[in-house]
Amino acid sequence: EPAAMADFLEERISDLIRYGSTWAEDFEVNVVTTSGGQEYRSLTHPFPVRRFDLSYLLTRDDLRTTLLATYQRAHGRFAGFRARCFDEWSSNGVIGTPTAFDQPLLLVSAGVYQLIKQYGTNGTAGATGYPYRVIKKPVAGTVLVGIGSTAIRSADWSVDTTTGLVTFAADVTASISSIGQSNPAVLTVGAHSFTTGMAVHISGVNGMTQINGQRALITATDATHITVAINSSAYSSYASGGVVHTRPQTGEVPSAGFEFDFPVRFDSSLPIGQEHPNHRSAEASLIELLNP
């Protein structure tokens, strides 16, 4: 029996979008023109949609085989799959090396964030904000995560490479009872489960208020203290209060860097020419899937 819902092949077909292909990007804009020539425009959603034209001339026989096999395995326009676009696959520009601070993370729920890539940020956004692409197919092993200016170690978050959802580990928190004026700063927190390499956010401190809102890596621990990479030697004396958290806190900006694939499906039939035993002309198009 035919499948009830569309399928998605979690594999990258890396040799389809190559030299000889073209792509075009568009937005879903509804334009209504009155009899007097006045235009009324509405933006259906802020997401760009990319289309790829794979009309190759005299394709190599092995590439024709890859194209045909992918088309058949996808049942034509039915199933989606990953495709790597050779001129855009990075969060850092189009092909730059990803860093943990390339793109903001979009909050989904407590501790869960969606990978996105913003566009047009070299200028001022209009009332509708910057357009962005929801990244649901990051490349495994390439994702990096930061909070503010602090890179977060991979042990403290995870990413689903089929959805692009980043989930921070359960919050580790403790109350502060003392902070020394030293470099680095030593916080007394009592019995705890913090480990070296965690990044903690500090808030609610009285007296040494300069330390509030800062996030830093833990560089050392003992049974009741954590040492953080903050120079508190010139800060005011600690008076009371304060708490540390590992998960992102209000006012902080989580971010990420990554490589990504485009989730696509075929958007045409697949005519194959028979010009030569070892060469074939082929025509096909792909369309980006917003909800693969």
Secondary structure, DSSP 8 states (H G I E B T S, - for coil): ---SS--EEEEEETTSS-TT-EEEEE--EEEEE-TTS-EEEEES-S--EEEEE--EEEEEHHHHHHHHHHHHHTTTTT-EEEE-BTTB-BSSTTTS---TTSEEEEEEETTEEEEEEE--TTS---TT---EEE---B-TT--EEEETTEEE-GGGEEEETTTTEEEE----EEE--EE-SSSSEEEE--S----TT-EEEEEEEES-GGGTT-EEEEEEE-SSEEEES---TTS----EEEEEESS--TT--EEEE-BB-EEEEE-S---B--SBTTEEEE--EEEE-S--
